[in-house]
Amino acid sequence: MSVTTERAALDQLCINTIRTLSMDAVQKANSGHPGTPMALAPVAYLLYTRIMRHAPQHPDWPARDRFVLSAGHASMLLYSTLHLTGYGVSLDDIKSFRQLGSPAAGHPEYGHAPGIETTTGPLGQGISTAVGLALGERMLVDRFGEELIGHFTYVIASDGDIEEGIASEASSVGGHLGLGRLIAFYDDNHISIEGDTKLALSEDVGRRYEAYGWHVQNLHEDLDLDTMEQAVRAAQDEPDRPSLIIIRTHIAPGSPNKQDTHEAHGSPLGDEEIRLTKEAYGWPSEEPFFIPDEALSHFREAVERGNEQYDAWEQEFESSPHRAELERLLARRLPDGWDGDVPRKGPDAGMIATRKASNEVIQWAASKVPELVGGSADLAPSTLTLINGGGSVEKGDYGGRNLHFGIREHGMGAIVNGLQLQGFRSFGATFLIFNDYMKGAVRLAAVMRIPSIFVYTHDSIGLGEDGPTHQPIEQLAQLRATPNIDVVRPAGFNETALAWAHALRQTDRPTALALSRQGLPVWDPSGVPDDAIARGAYVLKDADGEPDLILMGTGSEVHQAHEALKILEGEGVKVRLVSMPCLDRFAEQDQEYIDSVLPPGVRARVSVEAASPLGWHRWVGPDGDVVAMESFGASAPAKALYEHFGFSGPAIADRARAVLERTRS
């Protein structure tokens, strides 16, 4: 047997090892997607053994190539490959695929196992986050140099990824910015859950991506390893364009009865079909999870090769003048003393919208935290989120700090997540109403426990004349219903400054800032404690003695509640005013603190927020009242809207009197 023939036989044995591990794991779990991992095994094998620069024993090496399985339903492709190449995914982990506590979850989950670069599963998110990873690579290279950071980002995307709108948004950004280190395989297997993709997809995907500015190669059904490697090398030689390599695969290849069927997409093959498929492969054993020694030995060559690459990089790193700063950034450790002078203002500052306060605080934060970068969905003049003097990130010039996402909220959210995963502290900004367009990416930030920052302005009916289409009602409740995210709606300049400081301190959860368009008075800074956001709520104005009534609220409505307080105090009512900028954090406090802010003995409670009432009844109790929006808004000036919908001081005072009457009886 010639050397070439021996190599081809070993290649095929390794590819079939990925396939058999994948089908056995899905079968044992009686759940999952076997066909696509089987089809894409040659691509994963090629990337991990011939193409990618990676070190299984140093999975967090900053100069490693990234691999993103955007087709997250094919997760066994990734788990099998990670196990075989020596990452921390054991054979027992694979045997417990999709079981409670296993790192081999149904879809790849960031943080569950080394080698998983981002959570994928919701289609389109993976390739979109990869755009952020690739952009982050270019931006870090500008700061730290090619030797310390330079790497490629590889993606496998499915038909579903390509069909989702978020992928179109992010891919357009990637092409516009010329992200030549991004290389994606498009698995055109013609199969979806409902049947052949021709039921819903007939466009020329390659030409669409060419229109985005991508370099496109169509290999059709040629999955020969050398052919695919040549295609990758050609893509690597395109420094100014991301690349799409289209491959026509056959789902569940080698399966006598289920190849090219939608049944192989989302269901186990079955014991008999697995036996027949292994027979077709000439597989040496019917034992489930069997790994031939020669295949494992070949895969594990990645360990030594990776160690050599890492050691060479480490020598560069040890002598680099950037070492300390890069270590700090990758550890998500902020500069020493960065928050020693959080901005503060007093009442003499006049009326300041919290979006305007945020702009001032962003300049302070940017001067203290060099990795802070961000942008908006074509709304910077309205969201006021430009970093002054920060420069713009543009094609071929990645040294700026201001990103221009265009009118692409969902793509923006995923790219912000990708930048976070590269080590930046990144934010994306839009109007709160347009969280509807990016909720999927925000949710994934929370699932991954990464500290992305989402800045939402025009946070209520207070935005005024643009009317119901732009006035958020249910968005705050939607965000608060999402686990592991801090939703902060500050009531003035000082809370806004503390909110930004709080967001930057986070290491394991994203933050959503909801900011006003309209101007608000500035509270005396002595009444706003440093832990106002971290504790979630605090007593802003207290009664003289035990209060008869507690008024509570967030954002601009705290000021409306204060107007009601002044009216009621004039009538002899003892009123406590509580600002609750972050209900999520307040709910996490111990009962002693919660009771100190909202004493259980005070049954007369009224909450005020110009948004959905959902969630507020927990805090007002059975005897209290919730002043909220029970409908969509209207088109009118803000003052008129607050009067019309019952958020004026007198209207709130009326609601409070009714509560007092009820609770005194």
C-alpha positions in Angstrom: 0.0 0.0 0.0 1.4 3.4 -1.0 2.0 6.2 1.5 -0.8 8.2 -0.3 -3.2 5.2 -0.1 -2.3 4.7 3.6 -2.9 8.3 4.4 -6.3 8.3 2.6 -7.3 5.2 4.5 -6.3 6.8 7.8 -8.2 10.0 6.9 -11.3 7.9 6.1 -11.0 6.0 9.3 -10.7 9.2 11.3 -13.7 10.7 9.5 -15.8 7.6 10.2 -14.7 7.7 13.8 -16.4 11.1 14.2 -19.4 9.7 12.4 -19.8 6.6 14.5 -19.3 8.5 17.8 -22.0 10.9 16.7 -24.5 8.3 15.7 -23.9 6.2 18.8 -24.3 9.2 21.2 -27.5 10.3 19.6 -28.8 6.7 19.7 -27.9 6.3 23.4 -29.6 9.6 24.3 -32.5 8.7 22.1 -32.5 12.3 21.1 -30.5 14.5 18.8 -29.4 15.1 15.2 -27.2 12.4 13.8 -27.3 13.1 10.0 -25.5 16.5 9.9 -22.5 15.5 12.1 -22.1 12.5 9.8 -22.2 14.7 6.7 -19.8 17.3 8.1 -17.3 15.0 9.6 -14.8 15.6 6.7 -14.9 19.4 7.4 -14.3 19.1 11.1 -11.5 16.6 10.5 -9.9 18.9 8.0 -10.1 21.9 10.2 -8.8 20.3 13.4 -6.0 18.2 11.9 -4.8 20.2 8.9 -5.9 23.8 9.1 -6.5 25.3 12.5 -3.9 26.6 14.8 -5.1 25.3 18.2 -3.8 23.8 21.3 -6.1 21.4 23.2 -4.1 21.7 26.4 -4.2 25.5 26.2 -7.8 26.1 25.1 -7.9 29.8 26.1 -4.7 30.7 24.2 -5.6 34.1 22.7 -3.9 33.5 19.4 -5.8 30.3 18.7 -8.0 30.0 15.7 -11.7 30.0 16.7 -14.2 27.4 15.5 -17.9 28.2 15.7 -20.5 25.5 14.9 -23.3 27.7 13.9 -25.3 24.6 13.0 -25.6 23.9 16.7 -28.0 21.1 16.3 -25.0 19.1 14.9 -23.3 19.4 18.3 -22.0 15.8 18.4 -19.7 16.9 15.5 -18.0 19.3 17.9 -18.0 17.0 21.0 -16.6 14.1 19.0 -13.9 16.2 17.5 -13.0 17.9 20.8 -12.7 14.5 22.5 -10.6 12.9 19.7 -8.2 15.9 19.5 -7.5 16.0 23.2 -9.7 18.7 24.7 -11.5 18.2 28.0 -14.5 16.3 26.7 -14.3 12.8 27.9 -15.8 9.7 26.3 -18.1 9.4 29.4 -19.2 13.0 28.6 -20.1 11.8 25.1 -21.9 8.8 26.4 -24.0 11.1 28.6 -24.9 13.3 25.6 -28.0 15.4 26.3 -28.2 14.2 29.9 -28.5 16.3 33.0 -25.1 17.7 34.1 -23.3 16.6 30.9 -21.1 19.2 29.2 -22.2 17.6 26.0 -25.5 19.4 25.9 -28.0 19.3 23.1 -26.4 22.4 21.6 -22.9 23.7 22.3 -23.0 25.9 25.4 -20.2 28.4 26.1 -18.4 27.6 29.3 -19.6 24.0 29.6 -16.4 22.5 28.0 -13.1 23.8 26.7 -13.1 24.4 22.9 -16.7 25.7 22.8 -16.2 29.4 21.7 -19.8 30.5 21.9 -23.3 29.2 22.6 -25.0 28.2 19.4 -28.3 26.6 18.6 -30.7 29.4 17.7 -29.9 29.4 14.0 -28.1 32.4 12.7 -26.6 33.4 16.0 -23.4 31.4 15.6 -22.3 32.9 12.3 -23.3 36.3 13.5 -21.4 36.1 16.7 -18.4 34.8 14.6 -18.5 38.2 12.8 -18.0 39.8 16.2 -15.2 37.4 16.9 -13.5 38.2 13.6 -14.0 41.9 14.1 -12.6 41.6 17.6 -9.5 39.9 16.2 -8.8 42.7 13.8 -9.3 45.3 16.5 -7.1 43.5 19.0 -4.4 43.0 16.4 -4.4 46.8 15.8 -3.8 47.2 19.6 -1.4 44.3 20.4 0.1 43.1 17.1 -0.3 40.2 14.8 2.1 37.9 16.7 0.1 38.0 19.9 -3.4 38.0 18.6 -3.6 37.2 14.9 -5.9 34.2 14.1 -8.7 33.0 11.8 -12.3 32.4 12.7 -13.9 29.3 11.1 -17.6 28.6 10.9 -19.9 25.8 9.8 -23.3 27.2 8.9 -26.4 25.3 7.8 -29.3 26.2 5.6 -31.2 27.4 8.6 -28.4 29.7 9.6 -28.3 31.2 6.1 -32.1 31.7 6.1 -32.3 33.5 9.4 -32.4 37.3 9.1 -29.7 37.9 11.8 -27.2 36.1 9.6 -27.9 38.4 6.7 -27.5 41.5 9.0 -24.2 40.3 10.5 -22.8 38.9 7.2 -23.5 42.3 5.6 -21.5 44.0 8.3 -18.7 41.5 7.9 -18.4 42.1 4.2 -18.6 45.8 4.6 -15.8 45.8 7.1 -13.6 43.4 5.0 -13.1 40.8 7.7 -10.8 38.5 5.7 -10.0 36.3 8.7 -13.5 35.0 8.7 -14.1 31.8 6.7 -17.4 30.0 6.7 -18.5 26.6 5.3 -22.1 26.7 4.1 -23.5 23.2 4.4 -26.0 23.0 1.5 -27.5 19.6 2.3 -31.0 20.4 1.0 -32.6 19.0 4.1 -34.7 20.8 6.7 -37.2 19.5 9.3 -40.2 19.8 7.0 -38.4 18.1 4.0 -36.3 19.4 1.1 -35.2 23.0 1.5 -36.7 23.8 -1.9 -40.0 24.1 -0.1 -38.8 27.5 1.1 -35.4 28.3 -0.3 -34.6 29.0 -3.9 -32.2 31.9 -3.9 -28.6 31.8 -5.1 -26.9 32.0 -1.7 -23.5 32.4 -3.2 -24.4 35.4 -5.3 -26.1 36.9 -2.3 -22.9 36.6 -0.3 -20.9 38.0 -3.2 -23.2 41.0 -3.0 -22.3 41.4 0.7 -18.7 41.6 -0.4 -17.7 38.0 0.5 -15.3 35.8 -1.4 -17.4 32.8 -2.5 -16.3 29.3 -3.7 -18.7 26.6 -4.5 -17.2 23.1 -4.3 -20.6 21.4 -5.0 -20.3 17.8 -4.0 -16.5 17.6 -4.0 -15.6 17.0 -0.3 -12.2 15.6 -1.1 -9.9 16.7 1.7 -7.3 18.2 -0.6 -9.9 20.1 -2.6 -11.4 21.6 0.6 -8.0 22.4 1.9 -7.1 24.3 -1.3 -10.4 26.2 -0.9 -9.5 27.2 2.6 -6.0 28.3 1.6 -7.5 30.4 -1.2 -9.8 31.9 1.4 -6.9 32.7 3.7 -5.3 34.6 0.8 -8.2 37.0 0.7 -7.2 39.5 3.4 -9.9 42.0 2.7 -13.0 39.8 2.2 -14.6 37.2 4.4 -15.1 33.9 2.7 -18.0 31.5 2.1 -17.2 28.0 0.9 -20.3 26.2 -0.3 -20.4 22.4 0.0 -23.3 20.1 -1.1 -23.3 17.4 1.5 -25.6 14.4 1.9 -27.2 14.0 5.3 -26.4 10.7 7.1 -23.9 9.5 4.4 -23.5 5.8 4.2 -26.9 5.1 5.9 -28.5 2.6 3.6 -32.1 3.7 4.3 -31.8 7.2 5.7 -29.2 9.1 3.7 -30.7 12.3 2.2 -33.9 12.0 4.3 -35.3 14.5 6.8 -35.8 11.7 9.2 -32.0 11.6 9.7 -32.0 15.3 10.6 -33.6 15.2 14.0 -34.1 11.6 15.1 -31.7 8.7 16.0 -31.0 6.3 13.2 -32.0 3.3 15.2 -29.9 0.3 16.3 -30.4 -1.7 13.0 -29.7 1.3 10.8 -26.5 2.1 12.8 -25.4 -1.6 12.3 -26.0 -1.4 8.6 -24.2 2.0 8.4 -21.2 0.8 10.2 -21.2 -2.3 7.9 -21.2 0.1 4.9 -18.2 1.9 6.4 -16.3 -1.4 6.9 -16.2 -0.5 10.6 -14.1 -2.9 12.7 -16.4 -3.2 15.6 -20.1 -3.2 16.5 -19.3 -2.0 20.0 -20.9 1.4 20.6 -18.4 4.3 21.0 -15.5 2.2 19.6 -12.5 4.3 18.7 -9.7 2.7 16.7 -6.3 3.2 18.3 -4.7 4.4 15.0 -7.5 7.0 14.6 -7.1 8.3 18.1 -3.4 8.5 17.8 -3.6 10.5 14.7 -6.1 12.9 16.2 -4.0 13.4 19.3 -1.1 14.6 17.2 -3.0 17.9 17.6 -1.8 18.0 21.3 1.9 18.1 20.5 1.5 20.3 17.5 -0.6 22.7 19.5 1.9 22.7 22.4 4.7 23.6 20.0 2.6 26.5 18.5 1.7 27.7 22.0 5.3 27.6 23.2 6.5 29.7 20.3 3.7 32.2 21.0 4.5 32.3 24.7 8.1 33.3 23.9 6.7 36.3 22.0 4.3 37.0 24.7 6.9 36.9 27.5 9.0 39.6 25.9 6.2 41.7 24.6 5.7 45.2 26.0 1.9 44.6 25.8 2.0 41.5 28.1 0.6 43.1 31.2 -2.2 45.0 29.4 -3.2 41.9 27.4 -3.3 39.7 30.5 -5.5 42.3 32.2 -7.9 42.5 29.3 -8.2 38.7 28.8 -8.8 38.3 32.5 -11.7 40.8 32.3 -9.9 42.8 35.0 -10.5 46.5 34.9 -7.6 49.0 35.4 -6.7 49.7 39.0 -8.6 52.6 40.5 -10.8 53.1 37.3 -13.9 53.8 39.4 -12.4 56.1 42.0 -14.1 59.2 40.6 -17.5 58.1 39.3 -19.1 61.4 38.0 -21.7 63.1 40.2 -23.9 66.2 39.8 -26.2 68.2 42.0 -29.6 69.8 41.5 -28.1 73.0 40.1 -27.2 71.0 36.9 -30.7 71.5 35.7 -32.8 69.1 33.6 -30.7 66.3 32.0 -32.1 63.4 30.1 -30.5 60.1 31.2 -29.4 59.4 27.6 -27.5 62.7 27.8 -26.1 61.8 31.2 -25.0 58.5 29.7 -23.1 60.3 27.0 -21.1 62.2 29.6 -20.5 59.1 31.6 -19.4 57.2 28.5 -16.6 59.7 28.0 -15.5 59.2 31.6 -15.7 55.4 31.3 -13.8 55.4 27.9 -11.0 57.4 29.5 -10.7 54.8 32.3 -11.3 51.6 30.4 -9.4 51.4 27.1 -11.2 48.2 26.0 -14.6 49.9 26.1 -15.9 50.0 22.5 -19.4 50.3 21.1 -21.8 51.7 18.6 -25.4 51.9 17.6 -27.9 50.8 15.0 -27.6 54.1 13.0 -28.9 56.1 16.0 -25.8 57.6 17.6 -27.1 61.2 17.3 -30.2 60.0 19.2 -28.7 57.5 21.7 -25.8 59.8 22.3 -23.3 56.9 22.5 -20.3 58.1 20.5 -17.0 58.0 22.2 -15.6 61.4 21.5 -12.3 61.3 19.8 -12.5 57.5 19.6 -12.5 57.2 15.9 -14.6 54.9 13.8 -13.9 51.3 13.0 -13.8 51.0 9.2 -12.6 48.5 6.6 -8.9 48.3 6.8 -8.7 50.6 9.9 -9.7 48.8 13.0 -8.1 51.0 15.6 -11.2 53.0 16.4 -13.6 52.6 19.3 -16.9 53.6 17.6 -18.8 51.0 15.6 -21.4 51.7 13.0 -23.8 48.7 12.7 -26.3 50.3 10.4 -29.9 49.6 10.9 -29.3 46.0 12.0 -30.2 45.6 15.7 -30.1 41.8 15.8 -26.8 41.6 14.0 -25.5 44.3 16.3 -26.4 42.3 19.4 -24.6 39.2 18.2 -21.5 41.2 17.1 -21.4 42.9 20.5 -21.4 39.4 22.1 -18.6 38.3 19.8 -16.5 41.3 20.8 -17.1 40.5 24.5 -15.9 36.9 23.9 -12.7 38.4 22.4 -12.1 40.4 25.6 -13.6 43.8 24.8 -16.1 45.6 27.0 -18.6 46.3 24.2 -22.0 47.9 24.0 -24.7 48.3 21.3 -27.3 51.0 21.4 -30.8 51.6 20.0 -34.2 52.7 21.1 -35.8 50.5 23.8 -38.7 49.6 21.4 -36.2 47.9 19.0 -35.1 45.4 21.6 -37.8 43.5 19.9 -35.4 43.2 16.9 -32.5 41.9 19.0 -33.9 39.9 21.8 -32.4 36.6 20.7 -28.8 38.0 20.9 -29.6 39.6 24.3 -30.9 36.3 25.6 -27.8 34.5 24.5 -25.6 37.0 26.3 -27.5 36.1 29.5 -27.3 32.4 28.7 -23.5 32.6 28.2 -23.1 34.8 31.3 -21.0 37.4 29.4 -21.1 41.1 30.4 -22.4 42.6 27.1 -23.9 46.0 27.6 -27.1 47.0 25.8 -28.0 50.7 25.8 -31.6 51.5 25.2 -32.8 55.1 25.0 -36.3 56.6 24.4 -37.4 54.4 27.2 -41.1 55.2 27.7 -44.1 57.2 26.4 -41.9 60.2 27.4 -40.3 60.1 24.0 -43.5 61.8 22.8 -44.7 62.5 19.3 -43.3 59.4 17.5 -46.3 57.6 19.0 -47.2 54.0 19.8 -44.8 52.4 17.2 -41.8 53.9 19.1 -43.1 54.0 22.6 -42.0 50.9 24.6 -44.6 49.3 26.8 -43.8 45.6 27.3 -40.1 45.7 26.7 -39.0 46.3 30.3 -41.1 43.4 31.4 -39.7 41.2 28.7 -36.1 42.0 29.6 -36.8 41.6 33.4 -38.3 38.2 32.7 -35.0 37.1 31.2 -32.8 35.3 33.8 -29.3 36.6 34.5 -29.5 40.1 33.2 -29.5 43.4 35.1 -32.1 45.8 33.7 -31.3 49.3 35.0 -33.6 52.2 34.5 -31.9 55.2 36.3 -33.9 58.1 37.6 -31.3 60.8 36.9 -27.7 61.7 36.3 -26.2 60.1 39.4 -28.0 56.8 39.0 -26.9 56.8 35.4 -23.3 57.2 36.3 -23.6 54.4 38.9 -25.4 52.3 36.3 -22.5 52.5 33.9 -20.0 51.7 36.6 -22.1 48.7 37.6 -22.3 47.4 34.0 -18.5 47.7 33.6 -17.9 45.8 36.9 -19.9 42.8 35.7 -18.1 39.6 34.8 -21.0 37.1 34.5 -24.1 38.8 33.3 -25.1 41.4 30.7 -26.6 44.8 31.6 -29.5 46.6 29.8 -29.6 50.3 30.4 -33.0 52.0 29.8 -32.5 55.8 29.4 -34.9 58.7 28.9 -35.2 61.0 25.9 -36.7 63.8 28.0 -34.9 65.9 30.6 -35.1 65.0 34.3 -34.1 66.9 37.4 -30.9 65.8 39.2 -31.3 64.5 42.7 -28.9 65.7 45.4 -26.0 63.2 45.1 -25.9 62.8 48.9 -29.2 61.0 48.6 -28.0 58.5 46.0 -25.8 55.8 47.7 -22.9 54.2 45.9 -24.6 50.9 46.0 -27.9 52.2 44.5 -27.6 49.9 41.5 -25.9 46.9 43.2 -28.7 46.8 45.8 -31.3 47.5 43.2 -33.4 49.9 45.3 -33.0 52.5 48.1 -34.9 55.1 50.0 -34.5 58.3 48.1 -36.8 60.5 50.3 -38.0 59.3 53.7 -40.9 60.3 55.9 -40.5 61.8 59.4 -41.1 58.6 61.4 -42.9 55.5 60.3 -44.3 56.1 56.8 -48.0 55.8 56.1 -47.4 55.2 52.4 -44.5 54.0 50.1 -44.3 55.4 46.6 -41.8 53.5 44.4 -40.8 53.7 40.8 -38.0 53.7 38.2 -36.6 56.3 35.8 -38.5 59.4 35.0 -41.5 58.3 36.9 -39.6 58.6 40.2 -39.9 62.3 39.6 -43.7 62.0 38.9 -44.0 60.0 42.2 -42.1 62.8 43.9 -44.7 65.3 42.8 -47.4 63.1 44.3 -45.3 62.9 47.5 -45.2 66.7 47.8 -49.0 66.8 47.4 -49.7 64.1 49.9 -47.2 65.5 52.5 -49.1 68.8 52.3 -52.1 66.8 53.5 -50.2 65.4 56.4 -49.5 62.0 54.9 -46.1 60.5 55.8 -44.6 59.2 52.5 -41.4 57.3 51.7 -40.1 57.5 48.2 -38.2 54.5 46.9 -36.1 54.6 43.7 -35.8 51.1 42.2 -33.4 51.3 39.3 -32.7 47.6 39.1 -35.5 45.3 40.2 -33.4 42.3 39.3 -30.7 43.2 41.9 -33.3 44.2 44.5 -34.9 40.7 44.2 -31.5 39.2 45.0 -31.0 41.0 48.3 -31.4 39.4 51.7 -34.8 39.8 53.3 -33.4 42.1 55.9 -32.4 44.7 53.3 -35.6 44.3 51.4 -37.7 44.9 54.5 -35.6 47.9 55.4 -36.6 49.5 52.1 -40.1 48.2 52.0 -41.2 47.6 55.6 -43.7 44.7 55.7 -45.9 46.7 58.1 -46.5 49.4 55.5 -49.3 47.9 53.4 -50.1 51.1 51.5 -47.8 51.0 48.5 -48.0 52.4 45.0 -45.6 51.7 42.2 -45.2 54.1 39.2 -43.7 53.1 35.9 -44.9 54.1 32.4 -44.7 50.5 31.1 -46.4 47.2 31.5 -47.5 46.5 35.1 -46.1 42.9 34.9 -43.9 42.2 37.9 -44.8 45.1 40.1 -47.5 43.4 42.1 -44.7 41.5 43.9 -43.5 44.7 45.4 -46.8 46.6 46.1 -48.4 43.6 47.8 -52.1 42.6 47.8 -53.3 46.0 49.1 -51.2 48.2 46.9 -51.7 49.7 43.5 -49.7 49.7 40.3 -49.7 52.8 38.2 -48.7 51.6 34.8 -49.5 51.4 31.1 -52.4 49.2 30.3 -52.5 50.0 26.6 -50.1 51.3 23.9 -49.2 54.9 23.9 -50.2 57.8 21.6 -48.7 60.5 19.5 -48.4 63.7 21.5 -45.8 65.8 23.5 -44.5 64.0 26.6 -46.2 66.2 29.1 -49.6 65.7 27.5 -49.0 61.9 27.4 -48.1 61.8 31.1 -51.3 63.7 31.9 -53.4 61.6 29.6 -52.2 58.2 30.9 -52.4 59.1 34.6 -48.7 59.7 35.4 -49.0 63.3 36.7 -48.4 64.1 40.4 -52.1 64.8 41.1 -53.3 61.5 39.3 -50.7 59.4 41.3 -51.8 61.2 44.5 -55.4 60.2 43.8 -54.4 56.5 43.4 -52.4 56.7 46.6 -55.3 58.1 48.5 -57.5 55.2 47.5 -54.8 52.8 48.7 -54.5 54.6 52.0 -58.3 54.4 52.5 -58.3 50.7 51.7 -55.4 49.9 54.0 -56.7 52.0 56.9 -60.1 50.2 57.0 
